Amino acid sequence: MRETVLEILTEIRGDIDFDNETKLIDDSILASLDIVAIVSEFNDEFDVEISVEDLVPENFNSLDAMIKLIENAQE
């Protein structure tokens, strides 16, 4: 799953080192339109429904946080 998530993120924002960044939202590295694109791709790729309640900075600050978000959405 990690490779797939990283591939999606790199397609959307290839200029970011997702493996090492841990404050993607807190440091304003990702914009709101990036989040919309990411959520849309996650929903399609992993057949999940990420809800509005999940759209909080903690869920998008790092690659690991986004993986955890998808795993929780799959449960």
PyMOL Python script that loads the backbone (N, CA, C, O; Angstrom):
from pymol import cmd

cmd.read_pdbstr("""\
ATOM      1  N   MET A   1       0.825  -1.191   0.000  1.00  0.00           N
ATOM      2  CA  MET A   1       0.000   0.000   0.000  1.00  0.00           C
ATOM      3  C   MET A   1       0.868   1.254   0.000  1.00  0.00           C
ATOM      4  O   MET A   1       0.555   2.232  -0.680  1.00  0.00           O
ATOM      5  N   ARG A   2       1.949   1.226   0.755  1.00  0.00           N
ATOM      6  CA  ARG A   2       2.821   2.400   0.865  1.00  0.00           C
ATOM      7  C   ARG A   2       3.293   2.868  -0.514  1.00  0.00           C
ATOM      8  O   ARG A   2       3.290   4.064  -0.805  1.00  0.00           O
ATOM      9  N   GLU A   3       3.700   1.916  -1.360  1.00  0.00           N
ATOM     10  CA  GLU A   3       4.195   2.270  -2.683  1.00  0.00           C
ATOM     11  C   GLU A   3       3.110   2.927  -3.527  1.00  0.00           C
ATOM     12  O   GLU A   3       3.370   3.888  -4.251  1.00  0.00           O
ATOM     13  N   THR A   4       1.892   2.399  -3.427  1.00  0.00           N
ATOM     14  CA  THR A   4       0.773   2.948  -4.195  1.00  0.00           C
ATOM     15  C   THR A   4       0.442   4.352  -3.735  1.00  0.00           C
ATOM     16  O   THR A   4       0.230   5.242  -4.559  1.00  0.00           O
ATOM     17  N   VAL A   5       0.396   4.563  -2.424  1.00  0.00           N
ATOM     18  CA  VAL A   5       0.113   5.897  -1.879  1.00  0.00           C
ATOM     19  C   VAL A   5       1.197   6.869  -2.323  1.00  0.00           C
ATOM     20  O   VAL A   5       0.898   7.984  -2.751  1.00  0.00           O
ATOM     21  N   LEU A   6       2.436   6.456  -2.224  1.00  0.00           N
ATOM     22  CA  LEU A   6       3.547   7.311  -2.626  1.00  0.00           C
ATOM     23  C   LEU A   6       3.478   7.641  -4.110  1.00  0.00           C
ATOM     24  O   LEU A   6       3.777   8.766  -4.510  1.00  0.00           O
ATOM     25  N   GLU A   7       3.090   6.680  -4.920  1.00  0.00           N
ATOM     26  CA  GLU A   7       2.950   6.901  -6.358  1.00  0.00           C
ATOM     27  C   GLU A   7       1.866   7.944  -6.638  1.00  0.00           C
ATOM     28  O   GLU A   7       2.061   8.840  -7.460  1.00  0.00           O
ATOM     29  N   ILE A   8       0.734   7.827  -5.960  1.00  0.00           N
ATOM     30  CA  ILE A   8      -0.355   8.799  -6.125  1.00  0.00           C
ATOM     31  C   ILE A   8       0.114  10.196  -5.729  1.00  0.00           C
ATOM     32  O   ILE A   8      -0.104  11.167  -6.454  1.00  0.00           O
ATOM     33  N   LEU A   9       0.755  10.282  -4.579  1.00  0.00           N
ATOM     34  CA  LEU A   9       1.212  11.587  -4.087  1.00  0.00           C
ATOM     35  C   LEU A   9       2.234  12.204  -5.029  1.00  0.00           C
ATOM     36  O   LEU A   9       2.213  13.410  -5.272  1.00  0.00           O
ATOM     37  N   THR A  10       3.117  11.387  -5.552  1.00  0.00           N
ATOM     38  CA  THR A  10       4.157  11.882  -6.459  1.00  0.00           C
ATOM     39  C   THR A  10       3.559  12.341  -7.782  1.00  0.00           C
ATOM     40  O   THR A  10       4.047  13.296  -8.386  1.00  0.00           O
ATOM     41  N   GLU A  11       2.506  11.667  -8.235  1.00  0.00           N
ATOM     42  CA  GLU A  11       1.823  12.103  -9.460  1.00  0.00           C
ATOM     43  C   GLU A  11       1.194  13.474  -9.267  1.00  0.00           C
ATOM     44  O   GLU A  11       1.197  14.301 -10.180  1.00  0.00           O
ATOM     45  N   ILE A  12       0.655  13.712  -8.080  1.00  0.00           N
ATOM     46  CA  ILE A  12      -0.015  14.986  -7.807  1.00  0.00           C
ATOM     47  C   ILE A  12       0.997  16.092  -7.529  1.00  0.00           C
ATOM     48  O   ILE A  12       0.870  17.200  -8.051  1.00  0.00           O
ATOM     49  N   ARG A  13       1.998  15.793  -6.710  1.00  0.00           N
ATOM     50  CA  ARG A  13       3.020  16.787  -6.354  1.00  0.00           C
ATOM     51  C   ARG A  13       4.399  16.140  -6.372  1.00  0.00           C
ATOM     52  O   ARG A  13       4.918  15.736  -5.331  1.00  0.00           O
ATOM     53  N   GLY A  14       4.980  16.046  -7.541  1.00  0.00           N
ATOM     54  CA  GLY A  14       6.276  15.415  -7.705  1.00  0.00           C
ATOM     55  C   GLY A  14       7.432  16.194  -7.097  1.00  0.00           C
ATOM     56  O   GLY A  14       8.549  15.687  -6.998  1.00  0.00           O
ATOM     57  N   ASP A  15       7.159  17.424  -6.694  1.00  0.00           N
ATOM     58  CA  ASP A  15       8.212  18.285  -6.139  1.00  0.00           C
ATOM     59  C   ASP A  15       8.401  18.115  -4.637  1.00  0.00           C
ATOM     60  O   ASP A  15       9.235  18.797  -4.040  1.00  0.00           O
ATOM     61  N   ILE A  16       7.642  17.217  -4.020  1.00  0.00           N
ATOM     62  CA  ILE A  16       7.690  17.052  -2.556  1.00  0.00           C
ATOM     63  C   ILE A  16       8.321  15.710  -2.204  1.00  0.00           C
ATOM     64  O   ILE A  16       8.048  14.698  -2.851  1.00  0.00           O
ATOM     65  N   ASP A  17       9.163  15.708  -1.179  1.00  0.00           N
ATOM     66  CA  ASP A  17       9.776  14.483  -0.668  1.00  0.00           C
ATOM     67  C   ASP A  17       8.854  13.900   0.406  1.00  0.00           C
ATOM     68  O   ASP A  17       9.028  14.157   1.597  1.00  0.00           O
ATOM     69  N   PHE A  18       7.879  13.117  -0.033  1.00  0.00           N
ATOM     70  CA  PHE A  18       6.866  12.587   0.879  1.00  0.00           C
ATOM     71  C   PHE A  18       7.443  11.609   1.898  1.00  0.00           C
ATOM     72  O   PHE A  18       6.872  11.432   2.974  1.00  0.00           O
ATOM     73  N   ASP A  19       8.559  10.977   1.574  1.00  0.00           N
ATOM     74  CA  ASP A  19       9.174  10.045   2.519  1.00  0.00           C
ATOM     75  C   ASP A  19       9.706  10.747   3.761  1.00  0.00           C
ATOM     76  O   ASP A  19       9.768  10.146   4.833  1.00  0.00           O
ATOM     77  N   ASN A  20      10.086  12.002   3.627  1.00  0.00           N
ATOM     78  CA  ASN A  20      10.737  12.696   4.742  1.00  0.00           C
ATOM     79  C   ASN A  20       9.942  13.856   5.341  1.00  0.00           C
ATOM     80  O   ASN A  20      10.232  14.284   6.458  1.00  0.00           O
ATOM     81  N   GLU A  21       8.958  14.365   4.629  1.00  0.00           N
ATOM     82  CA  GLU A  21       8.166  15.488   5.157  1.00  0.00           C
ATOM     83  C   GLU A  21       7.150  14.978   6.183  1.00  0.00           C
ATOM     84  O   GLU A  21       6.470  13.979   5.949  1.00  0.00           O
ATOM     85  N   THR A  22       7.055  15.668   7.312  1.00  0.00           N
ATOM     86  CA  THR A  22       6.095  15.272   8.348  1.00  0.00           C
ATOM     87  C   THR A  22       5.161  16.416   8.736  1.00  0.00           C
ATOM     88  O   THR A  22       4.352  16.274   9.653  1.00  0.00           O
ATOM     89  N   LYS A  23       5.269  17.531   8.051  1.00  0.00           N
ATOM     90  CA  LYS A  23       4.395  18.678   8.332  1.00  0.00           C
ATOM     91  C   LYS A  23       3.867  19.263   7.022  1.00  0.00           C
ATOM     92  O   LYS A  23       3.961  20.466   6.776  1.00  0.00           O
ATOM     93  N   LEU A  24       3.320  18.400   6.206  1.00  0.00           N
ATOM     94  CA  LEU A  24       2.844  18.815   4.890  1.00  0.00           C
ATOM     95  C   LEU A  24       1.767  19.885   4.971  1.00  0.00           C
ATOM     96  O   LEU A  24       1.715  20.779   4.126  1.00  0.00           O
ATOM     97  N   ILE A  25       0.919  19.805   5.966  1.00  0.00           N
ATOM     98  CA  ILE A  25      -0.141  20.795   6.145  1.00  0.00           C
ATOM     99  C   ILE A  25       0.352  21.933   7.034  1.00  0.00           C
ATOM    100  O   ILE A  25       0.188  23.108   6.704  1.00  0.00           O
ATOM    101  N   ASP A  26       0.957  21.572   8.164  1.00  0.00           N
ATOM    102  CA  ASP A  26       1.412  22.588   9.121  1.00  0.00           C
ATOM    103  C   ASP A  26       2.370  23.585   8.486  1.00  0.00           C
ATOM    104  O   ASP A  26       2.355  24.765   8.838  1.00  0.00           O
ATOM    105  N   ASP A  27       3.206  23.128   7.551  1.00  0.00           N
ATOM    106  CA  ASP A  27       4.168  24.016   6.884  1.00  0.00           C
ATOM    107  C   ASP A  27       3.650  24.538   5.540  1.00  0.00           C
ATOM    108  O   ASP A  27       4.408  25.111   4.758  1.00  0.00           O
ATOM    109  N   SER A  28       2.359  24.337   5.280  1.00  0.00           N
ATOM    110  CA  SER A  28       1.701  24.815   4.050  1.00  0.00           C
ATOM    111  C   SER A  28       2.375  24.307   2.779  1.00  0.00           C
ATOM    112  O   SER A  28       2.462  25.025   1.783  1.00  0.00           O
ATOM    113  N   ILE A  29       2.850  23.070   2.820  1.00  0.00           N
ATOM    114  CA  ILE A  29       3.463  22.464   1.639  1.00  0.00           C
ATOM    115  C   ILE A  29       2.373  21.981   0.686  1.00  0.00           C
ATOM    116  O   ILE A  29       2.492  22.133  -0.530  1.00  0.00           O
ATOM    117  N   LEU A  30       1.314  21.400   1.240  1.00  0.00           N
ATOM    118  CA  LEU A  30       0.164  20.985   0.440  1.00  0.00           C
ATOM    119  C   LEU A  30      -0.929  22.042   0.539  1.00  0.00           C
ATOM    120  O   LEU A  30      -1.225  22.550   1.620  1.00  0.00           O
ATOM    121  N   ALA A  31      -1.519  22.361  -0.600  1.00  0.00           N
ATOM    122  CA  ALA A  31      -2.627  23.312  -0.643  1.00  0.00           C
ATOM    123  C   ALA A  31      -3.952  22.552  -0.619  1.00  0.00           C
ATOM    124  O   ALA A  31      -3.983  21.332  -0.778  1.00  0.00           O
ATOM    125  N   SER A  32      -5.027  23.276  -0.421  1.00  0.00           N
ATOM    126  CA  SER A  32      -6.340  22.633  -0.336  1.00  0.00           C
ATOM    127  C   SER A  32      -6.693  21.895  -1.619  1.00  0.00           C
ATOM    128  O   SER A  32      -7.311  20.832  -1.567  1.00  0.00           O
ATOM    129  N   LEU A  33      -6.312  22.437  -2.762  1.00  0.00           N
ATOM    130  CA  LEU A  33      -6.598  21.742  -4.017  1.00  0.00           C
ATOM    131  C   LEU A  33      -5.804  20.441  -4.122  1.00  0.00           C
ATOM    132  O   LEU A  33      -6.281  19.472  -4.714  1.00  0.00           O
ATOM    133  N   ASP A  34      -4.602  20.411  -3.553  1.00  0.00           N
ATOM    134  CA  ASP A  34      -3.827  19.169  -3.512  1.00  0.00           C
ATOM    135  C   ASP A  34      -4.579  18.120  -2.705  1.00  0.00           C
ATOM    136  O   ASP A  34      -4.648  16.957  -3.101  1.00  0.00           O
ATOM    137  N   ILE A  35      -5.139  18.529  -1.578  1.00  0.00           N
ATOM    138  CA  ILE A  35      -5.870  17.596  -0.707  1.00  0.00           C
ATOM    139  C   ILE A  35      -7.085  17.037  -1.435  1.00  0.00           C
ATOM    140  O   ILE A  35      -7.370  15.843  -1.340  1.00  0.00           O
ATOM    141  N   VAL A  36      -7.800  17.888  -2.161  1.00  0.00           N
ATOM    142  CA  VAL A  36      -8.966  17.428  -2.923  1.00  0.00           C
ATOM    143  C   VAL A  36      -8.544  16.370  -3.934  1.00  0.00           C
ATOM    144  O   VAL A  36      -9.203  15.339  -4.068  1.00  0.00           O
ATOM    145  N   ALA A  37      -7.448  16.619  -4.646  1.00  0.00           N
ATOM    146  CA  ALA A  37      -6.963  15.658  -5.636  1.00  0.00           C
ATOM    147  C   ALA A  37      -6.521  14.360  -4.969  1.00  0.00           C
ATOM    148  O   ALA A  37      -6.811  13.272  -5.467  1.00  0.00           O
ATOM    149  N   ILE A  38      -5.820  14.474  -3.847  1.00  0.00           N
ATOM    150  CA  ILE A  38      -5.340  13.298  -3.119  1.00  0.00           C
ATOM    151  C   ILE A  38      -6.507  12.444  -2.635  1.00  0.00           C
ATOM    152  O   ILE A  38      -6.508  11.227  -2.819  1.00  0.00           O
ATOM    153  N   VAL A  39      -7.489  13.074  -2.021  1.00  0.00           N
ATOM    154  CA  VAL A  39      -8.658  12.346  -1.504  1.00  0.00           C
ATOM    155  C   VAL A  39      -9.385  11.642  -2.645  1.00  0.00           C
ATOM    156  O   VAL A  39      -9.793  10.488  -2.509  1.00  0.00           O
ATOM    157  N   SER A  40      -9.542  12.327  -3.751  1.00  0.00           N
ATOM    158  CA  SER A  40     -10.219  11.730  -4.909  1.00  0.00           C
ATOM    159  C   SER A  40      -9.471  10.494  -5.401  1.00  0.00           C
ATOM    160  O   SER A  40     -10.085   9.464  -5.680  1.00  0.00           O
ATOM    161  N   GLU A  41      -8.162  10.596  -5.507  1.00  0.00           N
ATOM    162  CA  GLU A  41      -7.352   9.451  -5.951  1.00  0.00           C
ATOM    163  C   GLU A  41      -7.402   8.305  -4.946  1.00  0.00           C
ATOM    164  O   GLU A  41      -7.508   7.142  -5.336  1.00  0.00           O
ATOM    165  N   PHE A  42      -7.326   8.626  -3.652  1.00  0.00           N
ATOM    166  CA  PHE A  42      -7.406   7.586  -2.615  1.00  0.00           C
ATOM    167  C   PHE A  42      -8.745   6.867  -2.680  1.00  0.00           C
ATOM    168  O   PHE A  42      -8.803   5.640  -2.610  1.00  0.00           O
ATOM    169  N   ASN A  43      -9.825   7.639  -2.815  1.00  0.00           N
ATOM    170  CA  ASN A  43     -11.161   7.045  -2.886  1.00  0.00           C
ATOM    171  C   ASN A  43     -11.262   6.074  -4.060  1.00  0.00           C
ATOM    172  O   ASN A  43     -11.817   4.984  -3.924  1.00  0.00           O
ATOM    173  N   ASP A  44     -10.725   6.474  -5.209  1.00  0.00           N
ATOM    174  CA  ASP A  44     -10.791   5.635  -6.407  1.00  0.00           C
ATOM    175  C   ASP A  44      -9.875   4.422  -6.296  1.00  0.00           C
ATOM    176  O   ASP A  44     -10.298   3.296  -6.556  1.00  0.00           O
ATOM    177  N   GLU A  45      -8.635   4.649  -5.915  1.00  0.00           N
ATOM    178  CA  GLU A  45      -7.631   3.578  -5.907  1.00  0.00           C
ATOM    179  C   GLU A  45      -7.924   2.511  -4.856  1.00  0.00           C
ATOM    180  O   GLU A  45      -7.764   1.319  -5.118  1.00  0.00           O
ATOM    181  N   PHE A  46      -8.352   2.936  -3.670  1.00  0.00           N
ATOM    182  CA  PHE A  46      -8.512   1.997  -2.556  1.00  0.00           C
ATOM    183  C   PHE A  46      -9.973   1.667  -2.262  1.00  0.00           C
ATOM    184  O   PHE A  46     -10.271   0.963  -1.297  1.00  0.00           O
ATOM    185  N   ASP A  47     -10.891   2.181  -3.100  1.00  0.00           N
ATOM    186  CA  ASP A  47     -12.322   1.929  -2.941  1.00  0.00           C
ATOM    187  C   ASP A  47     -12.770   2.250  -1.514  1.00  0.00           C
ATOM    188  O   ASP A  47     -13.412   1.441  -0.844  1.00  0.00           O
ATOM    189  N   VAL A  48     -12.412   3.451  -1.074  1.00  0.00           N
ATOM    190  CA  VAL A  48     -12.814   3.928   0.248  1.00  0.00           C
ATOM    191  C   VAL A  48     -13.578   5.231   0.089  1.00  0.00           C
ATOM    192  O   VAL A  48     -13.604   5.819  -0.992  1.00  0.00           O
ATOM    193  N   GLU A  49     -14.191   5.670   1.157  1.00  0.00           N
ATOM    194  CA  GLU A  49     -14.877   6.953   1.179  1.00  0.00           C
ATOM    195  C   GLU A  49     -14.303   7.751   2.336  1.00  0.00           C
ATOM    196  O   GLU A  49     -14.653   7.530   3.496  1.00  0.00           O
ATOM    197  N   ILE A  50     -13.419   8.679   2.006  1.00  0.00           N
ATOM    198  CA  ILE A  50     -12.844   9.551   3.029  1.00  0.00           C
ATOM    199  C   ILE A  50     -13.829  10.687   3.244  1.00  0.00           C
ATOM    200  O   ILE A  50     -14.143  11.441   2.323  1.00  0.00           O
ATOM    201  N   SER A  51     -14.309  10.797   4.472  1.00  0.00           N
ATOM    202  CA  SER A  51     -15.384  11.743   4.770  1.00  0.00           C
ATOM    203  C   SER A  51     -14.845  13.136   5.085  1.00  0.00           C
ATOM    204  O   SER A  51     -13.645  13.330   5.280  1.00  0.00           O
ATOM    205  N   VAL A  52     -15.749  14.082   5.127  1.00  0.00           N
ATOM    206  CA  VAL A  52     -15.399  15.462   5.464  1.00  0.00           C
ATOM    207  C   VAL A  52     -14.773  15.530   6.857  1.00  0.00           C
ATOM    208  O   VAL A  52     -13.870  16.331   7.102  1.00  0.00           O
ATOM    209  N   GLU A  53     -15.258  14.685   7.766  1.00  0.00           N
ATOM    210  CA  GLU A  53     -14.720  14.666   9.125  1.00  0.00           C
ATOM    211  C   GLU A  53     -13.254  14.243   9.154  1.00  0.00           C
ATOM    212  O   GLU A  53     -12.525  14.575  10.089  1.00  0.00           O
ATOM    213  N   ASP A  54     -12.827  13.513   8.130  1.00  0.00           N
ATOM    214  CA  ASP A  54     -11.431  13.063   8.048  1.00  0.00           C
ATOM    215  C   ASP A  54     -10.487  14.118   7.491  1.00  0.00           C
ATOM    216  O   ASP A  54      -9.269  13.943   7.518  1.00  0.00           O
ATOM    217  N   LEU A  55     -11.044  15.206   6.991  1.00  0.00           N
ATOM    218  CA  LEU A  55     -10.224  16.249   6.370  1.00  0.00           C
ATOM    219  C   LEU A  55      -9.647  17.192   7.421  1.00  0.00           C
ATOM    220  O   LEU A  55      -9.975  18.377   7.469  1.00  0.00           O
ATOM    221  N   VAL A  56      -8.787  16.637   8.253  1.00  0.00           N
ATOM    222  CA  VAL A  56      -8.109  17.404   9.296  1.00  0.00           C
ATOM    223  C   VAL A  56      -6.603  17.324   9.043  1.00  0.00           C
ATOM    224  O   VAL A  56      -6.123  16.339   8.482  1.00  0.00           O
ATOM    225  N   PRO A  57      -5.866  18.339   9.448  1.00  0.00           N
ATOM    226  CA  PRO A  57      -4.421  18.374   9.163  1.00  0.00           C
ATOM    227  C   PRO A  57      -3.663  17.127   9.597  1.00  0.00           C
ATOM    228  O   PRO A  57      -2.760  16.676   8.892  1.00  0.00           O
ATOM    229  N   GLU A  58      -4.017  16.567  10.747  1.00  0.00           N
ATOM    230  CA  GLU A  58      -3.300  15.402  11.257  1.00  0.00           C
ATOM    231  C   GLU A  58      -3.309  14.227  10.266  1.00  0.00           C
ATOM    232  O   GLU A  58      -2.371  13.430  10.237  1.00  0.00           O
ATOM    233  N   ASN A  59      -4.364  14.126   9.462  1.00  0.00           N
ATOM    234  CA  ASN A  59      -4.481  13.008   8.524  1.00  0.00           C
ATOM    235  C   ASN A  59      -3.674  13.203   7.244  1.00  0.00           C
ATOM    236  O   ASN A  59      -3.536  12.270   6.452  1.00  0.00           O
ATOM    237  N   PHE A  60      -3.141  14.404   7.035  1.00  0.00           N
ATOM    238  CA  PHE A  60      -2.449  14.698   5.783  1.00  0.00           C
ATOM    239  C   PHE A  60      -1.061  15.289   5.985  1.00  0.00           C
ATOM    240  O   PHE A  60      -0.441  15.733   5.019  1.00  0.00           O
ATOM    241  N   ASN A  61      -0.561  15.305   7.208  1.00  0.00           N
ATOM    242  CA  ASN A  61       0.745  15.902   7.493  1.00  0.00           C
ATOM    243  C   ASN A  61       1.912  15.048   7.014  1.00  0.00           C
ATOM    244  O   ASN A  61       3.011  15.563   6.807  1.00  0.00           O
ATOM    245  N   SER A  62       1.683  13.736   6.835  1.00  0.00           N
ATOM    246  CA  SER A  62       2.783  12.862   6.436  1.00  0.00           C
ATOM    247  C   SER A  62       2.259  11.681   5.632  1.00  0.00           C
ATOM    248  O   SER A  62       1.062  11.394   5.616  1.00  0.00           O
ATOM    249  N   LEU A  63       3.180  11.011   4.972  1.00  0.00           N
ATOM    250  CA  LEU A  63       2.849   9.802   4.224  1.00  0.00           C
ATOM    251  C   LEU A  63       2.237   8.756   5.150  1.00  0.00           C
ATOM    252  O   LEU A  63       1.222   8.145   4.815  1.00  0.00           O
ATOM    253  N   ASP A  64       2.849   8.548   6.309  1.00  0.00           N
ATOM    254  CA  ASP A  64       2.335   7.550   7.258  1.00  0.00           C
ATOM    255  C   ASP A  64       0.929   7.896   7.741  1.00  0.00           C
ATOM    256  O   ASP A  64       0.092   7.008   7.905  1.00  0.00           O
ATOM    257  N   ALA A  65       0.669   9.179   7.968  1.00  0.00           N
ATOM    258  CA  ALA A  65      -0.664   9.600   8.407  1.00  0.00           C
ATOM    259  C   ALA A  65      -1.706   9.298   7.335  1.00  0.00           C
ATOM    260  O   ALA A  65      -2.818   8.875   7.650  1.00  0.00           O
ATOM    261  N   MET A  66      -1.348   9.514   6.070  1.00  0.00           N
ATOM    262  CA  MET A  66      -2.294   9.243   4.983  1.00  0.00           C
ATOM    263  C   MET A  66      -2.535   7.748   4.825  1.00  0.00           C
ATOM    264  O   MET A  66      -3.653   7.330   4.524  1.00  0.00           O
ATOM    265  N   ILE A  67      -1.505   6.943   5.024  1.00  0.00           N
ATOM    266  CA  ILE A  67      -1.682   5.481   4.977  1.00  0.00           C
ATOM    267  C   ILE A  67      -2.627   5.039   6.090  1.00  0.00           C
ATOM    268  O   ILE A  67      -3.520   4.222   5.863  1.00  0.00           O
ATOM    269  N   LYS A  68      -2.433   5.569   7.272  1.00  0.00           N
ATOM    270  CA  LYS A  68      -3.305   5.236   8.401  1.00  0.00           C
ATOM    271  C   LYS A  68      -4.748   5.665   8.109  1.00  0.00           C
ATOM    272  O   LYS A  68      -5.687   4.940   8.436  1.00  0.00           O
ATOM    273  N   LEU A  69      -4.923   6.826   7.502  1.00  0.00           N
ATOM    274  CA  LEU A  69      -6.252   7.311   7.126  1.00  0.00           C
ATOM    275  C   LEU A  69      -6.938   6.312   6.191  1.00  0.00           C
ATOM    276  O   LEU A  69      -8.111   5.991   6.381  1.00  0.00           O
ATOM    277  N   ILE A  70      -6.221   5.828   5.197  1.00  0.00           N
ATOM    278  CA  ILE A  70      -6.791   4.857   4.254  1.00  0.00           C
ATOM    279  C   ILE A  70      -7.120   3.558   4.964  1.00  0.00           C
ATOM    280  O   ILE A  70      -8.190   2.987   4.753  1.00  0.00           O
ATOM    281  N   GLU A  71      -6.212   3.088   5.802  1.00  0.00           N
ATOM    282  CA  GLU A  71      -6.467   1.849   6.543  1.00  0.00           C
ATOM    283  C   GLU A  71      -7.706   1.981   7.411  1.00  0.00           C
ATOM    284  O   GLU A  71      -8.507   1.048   7.478  1.00  0.00           O
ATOM    285  N   ASN A  72      -7.884   3.111   8.075  1.00  0.00           N
ATOM    286  CA  ASN A  72      -9.066   3.324   8.903  1.00  0.00           C
ATOM    287  C   ASN A  72     -10.321   3.381   8.040  1.00  0.00           C
ATOM    288  O   ASN A  72     -11.373   2.894   8.454  1.00  0.00           O
ATOM    289  N   ALA A  73     -10.230   3.958   6.867  1.00  0.00           N
ATOM    290  CA  ALA A  73     -11.390   4.049   5.975  1.00  0.00           C
ATOM    291  C   ALA A  73     -11.791   2.691   5.422  1.00  0.00           C
ATOM    292  O   ALA A  73     -12.947   2.478   5.054  1.00  0.00           O
ATOM    293  N   GLN A  74     -10.830   1.769   5.363  1.00  0.00           N
ATOM    294  CA  GLN A  74     -11.111   0.428   4.855  1.00  0.00           C
ATOM    295  C   GLN A  74     -11.790  -0.468   5.886  1.00  0.00           C
ATOM    296  O   GLN A  74     -12.332  -1.515   5.532  1.00  0.00           O
ATOM    297  N   GLU A  75     -11.768  -0.076   7.139  1.00  0.00           N
ATOM    298  CA  GLU A  75     -12.350  -0.915   8.196  1.00  0.00           C
ATOM    299  C   GLU A  75     -13.851  -0.817   8.233  1.00  0.00           C
ATOM    300  O   GLU A  75     -14.491  -1.461   9.065  1.00  0.00           O
TER     301      GLU A  75
END
""", "prot")
cmd.dss("prot")
cmd.show_as("cartoon", "prot")
cmd.util.cbc("prot")
cmd.orient("prot")
